[in-house]
């Protein structure tokens, strides 16, 4: 185990050399929101009856405020498709939710964050669950978003990095690094753990390896776009 662990760590780069990370809308998958009686801005519903508005800091009770639900099972006016954690499996992504994007005060994040292909990783769950969104859907805060850095976009396809993150190697390293042998009721991975994962120096890879990676990445992309489970052989 030690030899394997050290071999992985001996790589010259990490994924942080190639990927930027961020998170989506700061809202739970239930979509419960509440409107401040003073500034009229919306916020995620608080857990306590008496709370302070996150915008104007006024104190009030939930009983005084207007409430709403902005995540739905069907498309509604001013809504966009939404990915939450449970939609993401290993090399699989199925979304059936929509989010109202016109509630002033909700931290939807910049629309640019969701546009273009993005690698998405589920924060909670056993192991690592990652896939790629090709449809510019929004995500919520329990979904990590990874995109290729601008200067690295010509290095390798996003599917190559997806394969690294979904590999048994990555799961092994994260489990070993954490030293966690106790059961956790809510296990999760962090953005830092993903970005710290060792990676080869792509620019120094032999041509034959590069050709094979590009071929496999192309197959992964085709399977994901068709909504198919990738084959054991491809995995």
N, C-alpha and C positions, 0 to 999 in steps of 0.2 A: 504493500500500500504506500509506504513512504517513497519508494523508488518511482512509482507511478505519479504520485502527487508532485514530487520534485521535477519530474520530466515535464509535466503540464506547466508548472511555474517557470520553467526555463525559457519559455517563449519570449522573444524580444519586445513584443508589443502587447497592448491590451485593447479591448473593444473601444475604450475611450478614445483611442487614436483615430477611430473611424466613425463613431456614432455620437450623435447628440441625443439627449434624453429630456423628456418632459412628461407632464400628466394632463389629463383632460379636465372637464367641467367639475368644479368642486361641489358635488352633489351626490347623495346616495342613489342607488337604483330605484328606490321608492318614489323619488321625485317630489317629496313633500316640501312646500315652500310657504313662507309667511311674509305678509307685507307690513312694514313699519307704519304706525299710525301718524308719525310726524313727517318723515322725509319721503314716505310712500314708496321706498325702494324695497325690493324683495330679497330675501335671504333663505338659506336652507332652514327648515323648521328646527328650533332649539329643543334640547332634551328636557329643559326645565320650564316650569310655567311662567316664572318671572325671569326676564332676560333683558340684555342690552342690545339694541340694534347694532349690527356690525358696521353700519355706514355712519350714522349720526350719533351713536352711543347713547341714545335716549333709553330710559328704562320703561318697561311696560310688561303687561301680562299677555299670554297667548290668547286669552279669552277676548281681549280687545281687538285683536288683529284679524284681518281677512286672510284666509288660507286657500291654498290651491295645490293641485298635483300637476306637474308639468312633464312627467314621463308617461307615455301611453303605449298601449299594445297595437295601436293602429295610427296611420298618418292623420294628423290634424292640421289646422291652419297654422302657418308660420313654424312648421316643425321640420326637423332634420333627423335622419336615421342615427341611432345611438348604439354604441358597443359598451356593454358592461362586462365585468370580470367573468361571469358565468358563461358568456358567449364564446370565450376563448378556450380552446383545447389545443393539444399538441398537433400542429399543422392543420388546424381546423378553426373555422370562424363562422358562426351562424348568429345573426342579429334579427330580433323581432320587435325592437322598441323604437319609439320616436320621442324626441324632446322638443318642447316648445322653446323657441330661441328668442322670444320677445318679452322676457320678464326683466325689466330694468333692475340692476343690482346683482343679478346672478353672475358669477364669474365663469362665463362660457369659454374664456380664453380667445386669443386671436384666431380668426378663421384659417389663417395660413397654416396653423398647427395641424389641422386636419386634412388639408389638401396635399395632394401627391401621395404616392405609395408610402406606407408606414408600417414598421414592425411593431406589433403590439404584444405585450406580455402581461399576463394576469398576476396581480400582486399576491393574492392569497391562494392557498391550495397546496397539496402535496406535490413536491417536485416543481418543475418549470413547465408552464403552459404558454406557448408562443405561436403566433401566426402572422400573416401579413394582410393588411386591409388595402385593397385596390380601389375601393369605392368612395373614398373621401368622407367616411362616416365620422361623426363625433364620438368621443369616448368620455367616460366619467373618471373620477380621481383614482379609482382602484385599478386603472389600466395604465401601464407605462407605455409611452410612445418613444420609439427610437427611429431616427432618420440618419441617413448618411450625411456626414459633414460635406459641405459644398466642395472643398478641395479634394475629397475622396470619392466623389460620385462616379469617377471613371475607373476606380480601382477594381471593385468587384460588385456583383449584383447584391441586392438586399437579401435575396434568398440564401446566399452563402452564409451571411451572418445569422440568419434564422436557423440554419442547420447547426451552427456552432452553439447557439443558445439552447436549442432543443436536444443537443447531444447528451448521451449518457455521461460523457466526459464532464460537461458543465454541471450536471446534477451531482456527480461524484465530488467535484471540486468544492461546490458550495456546501454540500453536506459535511465534507471533511474540514473545511475552513471554519465552519461554525462550531464544530465539535459538539453538535447537538445530537444526543442519543435518547433524550427524553421526548415523550409524545407532547406535542403542542396542540391545544384546541383550535388555534388559529395560526397555523404556520404560514409564513410568507417570505418572499424574496424582496430584496431592495434594489433600487436603481443602481446603487453603488456596487453591489455584488455582480450585477450584470456587466457594468462598465469595467470592472476590475478583472473580468475574465481574460486570461492570457490569449493572445492571438499571434499567429505567425507574421513575419515581415512579408506582406503580400508582394511587394515590389521585387523581392529576391526569390520568389518561388520558381522552381523549374517549369519550363514551358509545358511539359507533359502533364504536370499536376494542375497547372492553370487550365489547360484544355479540359481535363476531366471535371474540375470544379464548375466550369462554365456549362458543361453538358448536364451535369446533375442539377445545377441551379435552374436551368431551363426546364427540366422535367418537373421539378418541384413547383415552379411558377405555373406551369400548364395544369398540374393537378389541383393546385389551390384555386385557380381561376375557374375551373370546372366544378369546384365544390366537392371534389373526390377525396377520399382518404388515400394518402400516399401508400404505395405498396411496401411490403416488408423488404423487398430487394432494394428499392430506392432509399428507404430509411437506413 
